[in-house]
Amino acid sequence: MANIHDVFKEDDVNGFIVGSICVCAQLKYDGRPQGKQIIADNEDQARQIARQQKQAIREDLGQFFNEIYPDDSKWMLYFYK
């Protein structure tokens, strides 16, 4: 009896990618991911989204933000290729 997953093994896709090229990034603190993965049209937009994510974390944590994230230099935005 055929397996439903066999169909996917035989799939041969040819064609064009429709849409614009996007940038994928991740805001991290000390190498640990913070927030959702960022998908943007360009690197500048990804940086803006990362600033918004960091600000949202700051607002959520209030006075505890500086205790949990004491070293501002450990914030990094990693771009995936």
HUQUI-V923041 format. One record per helix or strand. SS is the DSSP state (A for helix, B for strand). FROM is the first residue (numbers start at 1). TO is the last residue. If there is no record, write none. Layout:
BEGIN
ss = <SS | SS>
from = <FROM | FROM>
to = <TO | TO>
END
This chain:
BEGIN
ss = <A | B | B | B | A | A | B>
from = <6 | 23 | 32 | 38 | 43 | 72 | 75>
to = <9 | 29 | 33 | 40 | 68 | 74 | 80>
END
